[in-house]
Protein backbone atom coordinates (compact mmCIF):
# COMPACT_ATOMS: atom_id res chain seq x y z
CA UNK A 1 0.00 0.00 0.00
CA UNK A 2 1.15 3.52 -0.82
CA UNK A 3 -0.31 6.87 0.20
CA UNK A 4 0.72 9.76 -2.03
CA UNK A 5 0.55 13.25 -0.59
CA UNK A 6 0.04 15.67 -3.43
CA UNK A 7 1.57 18.63 -1.63
CA UNK A 8 1.27 22.33 -2.31
CA UNK A 9 4.74 23.90 -2.21
CA UNK A 10 3.73 26.26 0.62
CA UNK A 11 3.25 23.23 2.88
CA UNK A 12 6.95 22.42 2.65
CA UNK A 13 7.73 25.49 4.76
CA UNK A 14 4.90 25.31 7.29
CA UNK A 15 5.70 24.03 10.76
CA UNK A 16 2.04 23.00 11.06
CA UNK A 17 2.21 20.49 8.18
CA UNK A 18 1.13 17.09 9.47
CA UNK A 19 1.99 15.38 6.17
CA UNK A 20 5.69 15.69 7.04
CA UNK A 21 5.05 13.92 10.32
CA UNK A 22 3.30 11.07 8.51
CA UNK A 23 6.13 10.72 6.01
CA UNK A 24 8.71 10.54 8.79
CA UNK A 25 6.95 7.84 10.84
CA UNK A 26 5.01 5.74 8.30
CA UNK A 27 7.64 3.15 7.37
CA UNK A 28 7.71 4.42 3.76
CA UNK A 29 3.97 3.98 3.24
CA UNK A 30 3.53 7.75 2.77
CA UNK A 31 5.33 9.53 -0.07
CA UNK A 32 5.24 13.21 -1.01
CA UNK A 33 4.71 14.44 -4.56
CA UNK A 34 5.02 18.17 -5.10
CA UNK A 35 1.98 19.56 -6.92
CA UNK A 36 2.87 21.49 -10.03
CA UNK A 37 0.01 23.03 -11.97
CA UNK A 38 1.80 23.09 -15.34
CA UNK A 39 3.87 19.94 -14.89
CA UNK A 40 1.73 17.24 -13.23
CA UNK A 41 3.40 14.09 -11.97
CA UNK A 42 3.35 11.51 -14.77
CA UNK A 43 3.36 8.52 -12.41
CA UNK A 44 0.29 9.84 -10.62
CA UNK A 45 -1.49 10.45 -13.93
CA UNK A 46 -0.65 6.89 -15.02
CA UNK A 47 -2.03 5.41 -11.78
CA UNK A 48 -5.27 7.35 -12.23
CA UNK A 49 -5.61 6.46 -15.93
CA UNK A 50 -5.12 2.77 -15.09
CA UNK A 51 -7.68 2.96 -12.25
CA UNK A 52 -4.93 2.01 -9.79
CA UNK A 53 -5.41 4.95 -7.40
CA UNK A 54 -8.24 6.58 -5.50
CA UNK A 55 -8.39 10.22 -4.46
CA UNK A 56 -9.39 10.88 -0.88
CA UNK A 57 -11.42 14.04 -1.31
CA UNK A 58 -14.67 15.46 -0.07
CA UNK A 59 -17.18 14.99 -2.87
CA UNK A 60 -19.35 17.71 -1.36
CA UNK A 61 -16.53 20.25 -1.77
CA UNK A 62 -15.78 19.33 -5.38
CA UNK A 63 -19.15 18.59 -6.95
CA UNK A 64 -21.03 21.11 -9.01
CA UNK A 65 -24.48 21.70 -7.57
CA UNK A 66 -26.91 18.97 -8.44
CA UNK A 67 -24.27 16.37 -9.27
CA UNK A 68 -24.91 13.03 -7.63
CA UNK A 69 -22.43 11.86 -5.04
CA UNK A 70 -23.45 8.22 -5.44
CA UNK A 71 -20.24 7.46 -7.34
CA UNK A 72 -18.10 8.57 -4.39
CA UNK A 73 -20.13 6.45 -2.00
CA UNK A 74 -19.79 3.37 -4.23
CA UNK A 75 -15.97 3.45 -4.19
CA UNK A 76 -14.46 0.75 -1.99
CA UNK A 77 -11.13 2.08 -0.77
CA UNK A 78 -9.99 -1.41 0.30
CA UNK A 79 -9.78 -2.32 -3.40
CA UNK A 80 -7.05 0.27 -4.00
CA UNK A 81 -3.40 -0.04 -3.07
CA UNK A 82 -2.64 3.60 -4.02
CA UNK A 83 -4.35 6.45 -2.23
CA UNK A 84 -3.88 10.12 -3.14
CA UNK A 85 -4.42 12.83 -0.51
CA UNK A 86 -4.10 16.54 -1.29
CA UNK A 87 -1.78 17.93 1.39
CA UNK A 88 -2.47 21.63 1.85
CA UNK A 89 -4.89 24.00 3.50
CA UNK A 90 -8.55 23.39 2.71
CA UNK A 91 -8.64 26.46 0.47
CA UNK A 92 -5.50 25.38 -1.43
CA UNK A 93 -6.79 21.81 -1.74
CA UNK A 94 -9.89 23.06 -3.52
CA UNK A 95 -7.73 25.10 -5.91
CA UNK A 96 -5.42 22.15 -6.56
CA UNK A 97 -8.41 19.94 -7.35
CA UNK A 98 -10.02 22.55 -9.60
CA UNK A 99 -6.77 23.19 -11.52
CA UNK A 100 -5.88 19.50 -11.98
CA UNK A 101 -8.04 17.88 -14.62
CA UNK A 102 -6.43 14.49 -14.03
CA UNK A 103 -7.61 14.50 -10.38
CA UNK A 104 -11.20 14.93 -11.53
CA UNK A 105 -10.80 11.68 -13.48
CA UNK A 106 -9.76 9.76 -10.36
CA UNK A 107 -12.26 7.71 -8.40
CA UNK A 108 -13.03 9.64 -5.22
CA UNK A 109 -13.54 8.39 -1.71
CA UNK A 110 -14.90 10.50 1.14
CA UNK A 111 -14.06 9.47 4.69
CA UNK A 112 -17.07 9.06 6.93
CA UNK A 113 -15.98 9.43 10.51
CA UNK A 114 -17.82 10.20 13.71
CA UNK A 115 -14.72 11.88 15.12
CA UNK A 116 -14.13 15.61 14.87
CA UNK A 117 -10.63 16.80 14.07
CA UNK A 118 -8.33 17.11 17.07
CA UNK A 119 -5.99 19.41 15.16
CA UNK A 120 -5.54 22.76 16.92
CA UNK A 121 -2.66 24.36 15.04
CA UNK A 122 -4.65 25.74 12.10
CA UNK A 123 -7.85 27.70 11.82
CA UNK A 124 -10.62 27.63 9.19
CA UNK A 125 -11.13 23.88 9.12
CA UNK A 126 -14.57 22.95 7.82
CA UNK A 127 -16.86 21.08 10.16
CA UNK A 128 -16.04 17.38 9.95
CA UNK A 129 -12.78 18.10 8.13
CA UNK A 130 -9.69 16.21 9.19
CA UNK A 131 -6.08 17.28 8.79
CA UNK A 132 -3.73 15.28 6.56
CA UNK A 133 -2.34 12.94 9.22
CA UNK A 134 -5.81 12.27 10.62
CA UNK A 135 -6.92 11.22 7.11
CA UNK A 136 -3.88 8.97 6.80
CA UNK A 137 -4.61 7.38 10.19
CA UNK A 138 -8.23 6.70 9.17
CA UNK A 139 -7.12 5.17 5.85
CA UNK A 140 -4.58 2.97 7.64
CA UNK A 141 -7.31 1.73 10.00
CA UNK A 142 -9.62 0.93 7.09
CA UNK A 143 -6.78 -0.95 5.38
CA UNK A 144 -6.02 -2.99 8.53
CA UNK A 145 -2.71 -1.24 9.26
CA UNK A 146 -3.60 -0.72 12.93
CA UNK A 147 -0.04 -0.79 14.30
CA UNK A 148 1.17 2.05 12.06
CA UNK A 149 -2.11 3.94 12.60
CA UNK A 150 -1.58 3.77 16.37
CA UNK A 151 2.05 4.90 16.07
CA UNK A 152 1.05 7.87 13.88
CA UNK A 153 -1.75 8.75 16.31
CA UNK A 154 0.73 8.94 19.17
CA UNK A 155 3.12 11.11 17.15
CA UNK A 156 0.22 13.36 16.16
CA UNK A 157 -0.87 13.81 19.79
CA UNK A 158 2.69 14.87 20.70
CA UNK A 159 2.89 17.21 17.69
CA UNK A 160 -0.53 18.72 18.32
CA UNK A 161 0.00 19.05 22.10
C-alpha positions as a Markdown table, in Angstrom:
| # | Residue | x | y | z |
|---|---|---|---|---|
| 1 | Unk | 0.0 | 0.0 | 0.0 |
| 2 | Unk | 1.2 | 3.5 | -0.8 |
| 3 | Unk | -0.3 | 6.9 | 0.2 |
| 4 | Unk | 0.7 | 9.8 | -2.0 |
| 5 | Unk | 0.5 | 13.2 | -0.6 |
| 6 | Unk | 0.0 | 15.7 | -3.4 |
| 7 | Unk | 1.6 | 18.6 | -1.6 |
| 8 | Unk | 1.3 | 22.3 | -2.3 |
| 9 | Unk | 4.7 | 23.9 | -2.2 |
| 10 | Unk | 3.7 | 26.3 | 0.6 |
| 11 | Unk | 3.2 | 23.2 | 2.9 |
| 12 | Unk | 7.0 | 22.4 | 2.7 |
| 13 | Unk | 7.7 | 25.5 | 4.8 |
| 14 | Unk | 4.9 | 25.3 | 7.3 |
| 15 | Unk | 5.7 | 24.0 | 10.8 |
| 16 | Unk | 2.0 | 23.0 | 11.1 |
| 17 | Unk | 2.2 | 20.5 | 8.2 |
| 18 | Unk | 1.1 | 17.1 | 9.5 |
| 19 | Unk | 2.0 | 15.4 | 6.2 |
| 20 | Unk | 5.7 | 15.7 | 7.0 |
| 21 | Unk | 5.1 | 13.9 | 10.3 |
| 22 | Unk | 3.3 | 11.1 | 8.5 |
| 23 | Unk | 6.1 | 10.7 | 6.0 |
| 24 | Unk | 8.7 | 10.5 | 8.8 |
| 25 | Unk | 6.9 | 7.8 | 10.8 |
| 26 | Unk | 5.0 | 5.7 | 8.3 |
| 27 | Unk | 7.6 | 3.2 | 7.4 |
| 28 | Unk | 7.7 | 4.4 | 3.8 |
| 29 | Unk | 4.0 | 4.0 | 3.2 |
| 30 | Unk | 3.5 | 7.7 | 2.8 |
| 31 | Unk | 5.3 | 9.5 | -0.1 |
| 32 | Unk | 5.2 | 13.2 | -1.0 |
| 33 | Unk | 4.7 | 14.4 | -4.6 |
| 34 | Unk | 5.0 | 18.2 | -5.1 |
| 35 | Unk | 2.0 | 19.6 | -6.9 |
| 36 | Unk | 2.9 | 21.5 | -10.0 |
| 37 | Unk | 0.0 | 23.0 | -12.0 |
| 38 | Unk | 1.8 | 23.1 | -15.3 |
| 39 | Unk | 3.9 | 19.9 | -14.9 |
| 40 | Unk | 1.7 | 17.2 | -13.2 |
| 41 | Unk | 3.4 | 14.1 | -12.0 |
| 42 | Unk | 3.4 | 11.5 | -14.8 |
| 43 | Unk | 3.4 | 8.5 | -12.4 |
| 44 | Unk | 0.3 | 9.8 | -10.6 |
| 45 | Unk | -1.5 | 10.4 | -13.9 |
| 46 | Unk | -0.7 | 6.9 | -15.0 |
| 47 | Unk | -2.0 | 5.4 | -11.8 |
| 48 | Unk | -5.3 | 7.3 | -12.2 |
| 49 | Unk | -5.6 | 6.5 | -15.9 |
| 50 | Unk | -5.1 | 2.8 | -15.1 |
| 51 | Unk | -7.7 | 3.0 | -12.2 |
| 52 | Unk | -4.9 | 2.0 | -9.8 |
| 53 | Unk | -5.4 | 5.0 | -7.4 |
| 54 | Unk | -8.2 | 6.6 | -5.5 |
| 55 | Unk | -8.4 | 10.2 | -4.5 |
| 56 | Unk | -9.4 | 10.9 | -0.9 |
| 57 | Unk | -11.4 | 14.0 | -1.3 |
| 58 | Unk | -14.7 | 15.5 | -0.1 |
| 59 | Unk | -17.2 | 15.0 | -2.9 |
| 60 | Unk | -19.3 | 17.7 | -1.4 |
| 61 | Unk | -16.5 | 20.3 | -1.8 |
| 62 | Unk | -15.8 | 19.3 | -5.4 |
| 63 | Unk | -19.2 | 18.6 | -7.0 |
| 64 | Unk | -21.0 | 21.1 | -9.0 |
| 65 | Unk | -24.5 | 21.7 | -7.6 |
| 66 | Unk | -26.9 | 19.0 | -8.4 |
| 67 | Unk | -24.3 | 16.4 | -9.3 |
| 68 | Unk | -24.9 | 13.0 | -7.6 |
| 69 | Unk | -22.4 | 11.9 | -5.0 |
| 70 | Unk | -23.5 | 8.2 | -5.4 |
| 71 | Unk | -20.2 | 7.5 | -7.3 |
| 72 | Unk | -18.1 | 8.6 | -4.4 |
| 73 | Unk | -20.1 | 6.5 | -2.0 |
| 74 | Unk | -19.8 | 3.4 | -4.2 |
| 75 | Unk | -16.0 | 3.4 | -4.2 |
| 76 | Unk | -14.5 | 0.7 | -2.0 |
| 77 | Unk | -11.1 | 2.1 | -0.8 |
| 78 | Unk | -10.0 | -1.4 | 0.3 |
| 79 | Unk | -9.8 | -2.3 | -3.4 |
| 80 | Unk | -7.1 | 0.3 | -4.0 |
| 81 | Unk | -3.4 | 0.0 | -3.1 |
| 82 | Unk | -2.6 | 3.6 | -4.0 |
| 83 | Unk | -4.3 | 6.5 | -2.2 |
| 84 | Unk | -3.9 | 10.1 | -3.1 |
| 85 | Unk | -4.4 | 12.8 | -0.5 |
| 86 | Unk | -4.1 | 16.5 | -1.3 |
| 87 | Unk | -1.8 | 17.9 | 1.4 |
| 88 | Unk | -2.5 | 21.6 | 1.8 |
| 89 | Unk | -4.9 | 24.0 | 3.5 |
| 90 | Unk | -8.6 | 23.4 | 2.7 |
| 91 | Unk | -8.6 | 26.5 | 0.5 |
| 92 | Unk | -5.5 | 25.4 | -1.4 |
| 93 | Unk | -6.8 | 21.8 | -1.7 |
| 94 | Unk | -9.9 | 23.1 | -3.5 |
| 95 | Unk | -7.7 | 25.1 | -5.9 |
| 96 | Unk | -5.4 | 22.1 | -6.6 |
| 97 | Unk | -8.4 | 19.9 | -7.3 |
| 98 | Unk | -10.0 | 22.5 | -9.6 |
| 99 | Unk | -6.8 | 23.2 | -11.5 |
| 100 | Unk | -5.9 | 19.5 | -12.0 |
| 101 | Unk | -8.0 | 17.9 | -14.6 |
| 102 | Unk | -6.4 | 14.5 | -14.0 |
| 103 | Unk | -7.6 | 14.5 | -10.4 |
| 104 | Unk | -11.2 | 14.9 | -11.5 |
| 105 | Unk | -10.8 | 11.7 | -13.5 |
| 106 | Unk | -9.8 | 9.8 | -10.4 |
| 107 | Unk | -12.3 | 7.7 | -8.4 |
| 108 | Unk | -13.0 | 9.6 | -5.2 |
| 109 | Unk | -13.5 | 8.4 | -1.7 |
| 110 | Unk | -14.9 | 10.5 | 1.1 |
| 111 | Unk | -14.1 | 9.5 | 4.7 |
| 112 | Unk | -17.1 | 9.1 | 6.9 |
| 113 | Unk | -16.0 | 9.4 | 10.5 |
| 114 | Unk | -17.8 | 10.2 | 13.7 |
| 115 | Unk | -14.7 | 11.9 | 15.1 |
| 116 | Unk | -14.1 | 15.6 | 14.9 |
| 117 | Unk | -10.6 | 16.8 | 14.1 |
| 118 | Unk | -8.3 | 17.1 | 17.1 |
| 119 | Unk | -6.0 | 19.4 | 15.2 |
| 120 | Unk | -5.5 | 22.8 | 16.9 |
| 121 | Unk | -2.7 | 24.4 | 15.0 |
| 122 | Unk | -4.6 | 25.7 | 12.1 |
| 123 | Unk | -7.8 | 27.7 | 11.8 |
| 124 | Unk | -10.6 | 27.6 | 9.2 |
| 125 | Unk | -11.1 | 23.9 | 9.1 |
| 126 | Unk | -14.6 | 23.0 | 7.8 |
| 127 | Unk | -16.9 | 21.1 | 10.2 |
| 128 | Unk | -16.0 | 17.4 | 9.9 |
| 129 | Unk | -12.8 | 18.1 | 8.1 |
| 130 | Unk | -9.7 | 16.2 | 9.2 |
| 131 | Unk | -6.1 | 17.3 | 8.8 |
| 132 | Unk | -3.7 | 15.3 | 6.6 |
| 133 | Unk | -2.3 | 12.9 | 9.2 |
| 134 | Unk | -5.8 | 12.3 | 10.6 |
| 135 | Unk | -6.9 | 11.2 | 7.1 |
| 136 | Unk | -3.9 | 9.0 | 6.8 |
| 137 | Unk | -4.6 | 7.4 | 10.2 |
| 138 | Unk | -8.2 | 6.7 | 9.2 |
| 139 | Unk | -7.1 | 5.2 | 5.9 |
| 140 | Unk | -4.6 | 3.0 | 7.6 |
| 141 | Unk | -7.3 | 1.7 | 10.0 |
| 142 | Unk | -9.6 | 0.9 | 7.1 |
| 143 | Unk | -6.8 | -0.9 | 5.4 |
| 144 | Unk | -6.0 | -3.0 | 8.5 |
| 145 | Unk | -2.7 | -1.2 | 9.3 |
| 146 | Unk | -3.6 | -0.7 | 12.9 |
| 147 | Unk | 0.0 | -0.8 | 14.3 |
| 148 | Unk | 1.2 | 2.1 | 12.1 |
| 149 | Unk | -2.1 | 3.9 | 12.6 |
| 150 | Unk | -1.6 | 3.8 | 16.4 |
| 151 | Unk | 2.1 | 4.9 | 16.1 |
| 152 | Unk | 1.1 | 7.9 | 13.9 |
| 153 | Unk | -1.8 | 8.8 | 16.3 |
| 154 | Unk | 0.7 | 8.9 | 19.2 |
| 155 | Unk | 3.1 | 11.1 | 17.1 |
| 156 | Unk | 0.2 | 13.4 | 16.2 |
| 157 | Unk | -0.9 | 13.8 | 19.8 |
| 158 | Unk | 2.7 | 14.9 | 20.7 |
| 159 | Unk | 2.9 | 17.2 | 17.7 |
| 160 | Unk | -0.5 | 18.7 | 18.3 |
| 161 | Unk | 0.0 | 19.0 | 22.1 |
